[in-house]
Amino acid sequence: MHIEFRHLRSVRAIHQAGGLARAADVLNITQSALSHQIKGLEEQAGVELFVRRSKPLKLSAAGHRLLKLAEKILPELEALEADFKALKSGKTGRLHIAIECHACFEWLFPVLEQFRRAWPDVDVDIRPGLAFDALPALNREEVDLVVSSDPEDLPGIGFAPLFDYQPTFVAAASHPLAAKAFVAPEDLRDEVLITYPVEQARLDVFSQFLTPAKVQPRQVRQSELTAVILLLVASGRGVSVLPDWVLRATVKSDDYITRPLTEKGLTRRLYAATREEEATKPYMAHFLRLARTEPLKLQRAG
């Protein structure tokens, strides 16, 4: 037998409508075409699917078997069609994010909370991009967006600028470097530098500041949480370098001083890397708008 989805829809429609004429109207075909379709299906099966002497038209035992199949398959097919329609309209999809910026978790969570309310049918997940090669994973479609400060020239990948930030020195108010207007690399040679648990080559303080000057701090201490880093700094256990927007949002007391790195300060830019064909999807474009706005809110709050 060669059973098509239209056959299942027709059997279900006739059963629900109780006759060929009303079922044909529901299916938007002529009664003659529907009758011909059912006759052809019965010839394939070798059995009658309807008891034609009854009014309203009733299914035979074989027809009930086919109806059972229709009621099992058609709802799944209709759900799939709805999913495809939503995907085409941009209402559903997947947004798996990898972050090559440890401090960005604090900025990202408020963004995702707003995004979740606007796009409840988009599957969202976060992966720490520092734990694996995030950009190759983006190419392999294992993730859909990478937050990074290091754009690369990759075919099929676009880097949308999010916002600029300044890596900023922070120390206890009583620290000797509080007397300086800015911090030079040599100033950190004898310090305990508290960082996130990230390899040094991927930290701005090293890649943009210390390593080019061939300076290594006396000790590097690591902590997962910004709040813990600031607690250690305030208690004189070390110094740190954090994005300026983080410090504006979290440093609320006179226990700390902040200073730029170098006289002119260092400026870095954060990007969202996406596959070019997905950058214009409605939910992706909305996420990027939220991502650009949230740091401004954090700065105003600070």
N, C-alpha and C positions, 0 to 999 in steps of 0.2 A: 504493500500500500504506500501511496505517496500522499501523506497528510500535510497540508500547509496550515499556517496560522489562520488564514482566512476561513478555512474549513471549521476550525475550532471556534472562531468568532461567530460564524453563521449558526452552528449548532447551539451555542449558548444564547444567541439572540432569539432564535425561534422558540427555544424553551422558555425564555423569559417573557416573550411577547405573546406566545400562545397561538401564533399563526404566521404564515409566510408574508402576508401583506404588511402587517405591522413590523415584522422583523426586517423586511426589505427597506422600510422607511428608516429604521434605526441605523442600518448599515449603509444607507445612502446608495442603494443599487435597485434595479428593477426587480419586481417579483419574478419575472420570467428568468432573469439571470440567476437569482437565488435558487429557484426550483431546479434549474439546469445544473447548478453547482452541487446541490444535494444529491440529485440523481446520479451524477458522475461519481460522487463519493460512495454511494451505495453500490454502484457497479464494481468499484474497486474492492469494497469490503465483502461483497457477495451476500449482504444481509440488508434488511430494511432498518433504517435508523429511526423512522417515525411510524406511528400507527395512524395511517391517514384517514381511517374511518371515524376517528374521534374528533370532537370539537370541545374545547380548543385542541389543537394539534399536540399530541403527546409523544414523548420519546419511547422507543422500544427498549428492550433490555440492552441491545447493542448500542443504541443511542445514549443510554445512561452511562455506559462505559466510556463513550467518547466525551460526554459532558463532564464526567469526573476528571478526565485528562485536561479538558479545557479549563476547568476551574482551578486546576493545579498550575498549569503553565502560563495562562494568560495574565494573571496578576503579576507574576514575576516579569513577564515581557513588558507589561505596561509600566511597571516600576523602573525597568531599565530604560524604556523610552523617555520617561520623565527625567531620569538622571542625565541622559544624553541631551535633552532639551535644556536642562539647567546648566550643563557644562557649556553648551553652545552660547547661552545667554550670559555666561560668566557668573552665575549665582553659586555654583559649587565648584570644588576643585581641591587642590592640595597645596599647602604652603609649609614645607619642611625647611627649617632655617638652620644654618650653621653659622656660628659666631666666632670670628677670629679676634675677639676683643673681650677680655674677661670682664672689664668694668661695664660693658654694654648690657649685661644681664639686668642691671638696675634700671637702665633706660628702656630696655625692650619690654619688660613685663607690663608697664602701664600701656604701652602701645598695643600689645596683644590683647589686653583686657578691652580696650575700645574696639579693636578689630573683631574680637569674638562676638560682641553685641551686634555689629553691623553685618557680619558674615557667618552666621551660626552653622551653615552647611559646608564651610570650608574646613578641611582636615588640617589642623595646625600641630606642628611638633617642633621641638628645638633640640639641636645637637651641638655640643661644644666643639666648634670647628678647630680648636687648637689641639684636639686629640687625634685628628686625622687630616689627610689632605683634602680640604674642603672644596677647592676649585675643581680638581679632577672629579670629585664626587658630583659636583654640579653638572659637569659635562655628561656624566653617566646617568643623570636624572635620578640620583639617589637622594639629593636635596634639591630645593627649588630656589633658594636665595642664600647668598653668603654675605655676611656683614664683615667687611675687611677695610683696612687702611692702606692696603698694598695692591693697587690695581695692576693688572697684567694685560698684555695684548693677546687675547685668546679668541680664536675663531668661534663665532656663534654666541659669545658671552659679552654682555654689556655691563658697564659699571656706572650706575646712577649715583651722583653725589648726594649725600644726605646732609652733612653739616661739618663745619670746621671746629676744631677744638685745639686747646693748648695743653700739652703735658706740663704740669705745674708742680713745683717743689712744695712740700708741706712738712713742717717741723713743729715741735713744741715752742710756745712763745718764748721760753727761756733759752732756747738754743742759740749758740754763738752766731750762727748764720742769720739770725734775725736782724743783725746790724747791717746786713748787706742789702742793696737794692735788687740784686739779681744773683743767681747762682751759676758758677762756672763749673765745668767738669772736674777740675782739680779740687774743688771744695768738697767733693764726695769721696775722695780717696780714703780718708780715715773714718768714714761713717759706716754705720750699719744701715743698709738700704733694705727696706721692707717692700716686697713686691707680691704680686699675685703668683701663684704656682705655674709659671709659664717659662719656657726656655728663654734665655736672655736675648737671643737673636730676634725674638718676636715681641720684645718689650720696647716701647719708644725710648725709654730712658737709656737703654743700652744702644739700640740700633741708630738712634738719631743724635745722641748726646755723649755718652761715655766711650763707646767703642771707637768712634772716629778720633777721639782725643787720646786713645790708648790709656784710659783710666779704668781701674777696677776698684770698687769699694772694698773696704777692709772685710766686710762680711755681708752676705745677702741672706735675708730671712724671708720666708714666704708665709702668706696667709690667704685663705680662700675668700674671706669676707672683707669688704671695705670697712665696715664698722670695727672689726678687730684691728685692721691696719691703723685706723685712726686712734683707737684706744692705746695701741702700743706707742704710737707717735706722741700722743699727749702725755704719756707716762715717761717719756724720755728714753724709750728702748730702741729708738732708731728714727730714721727719716724716711720719707717716701716721695714718689712722683706719681700723681694721679691726674686724669683729665680735669680741666678747669670746671666743666659742667658738673662733674661729680662733687667737687669741693664746694661749689656754690650751693649745691642742694643739701650737703651733709654737714659742712663745717659751720656750726651755729654759735660758737663761743670764742672767748678771748684766749682759750688755751692753745690756739694754733696761730702760726704765721704761714702765709703762702708767698712764694716768690717765683718770678718767671725763670725759665732756663735760658741763660745767656741774656745779654743786655736787650736784644730785640725780641726775645721770646721765640719759642718754636711753635709752628702751626702745622697741624696735621689735618687731614680730611678723611672722613669716614664714608665708605661707599656701600651700596647694595649691588651685588653682582647677581644677575639673572640670565637665563637663556633668553636671547633676543626675541624669540617668537612668543614668549610669555610675558614680556615686560608690560604690554598694553592690556592685559586681561583686567577687567574692572576691579576685581578684588586685589590684584597685585598693585595696581595704580593707587588704590585707596590705602593700602598698607604703606606704600612709599610716602604718601602725603602725611599720614600719621607719624611716620618715623622722622620726618623732617620737622614736625611741629613740636613733638614732645620735649626735645632738649631745650627749646625756647621756654617752655612752661617750667622746666626744672631751674633754669637760670633765673626766671622771674620770681620763682618761689624762694630762691636763695638770696 
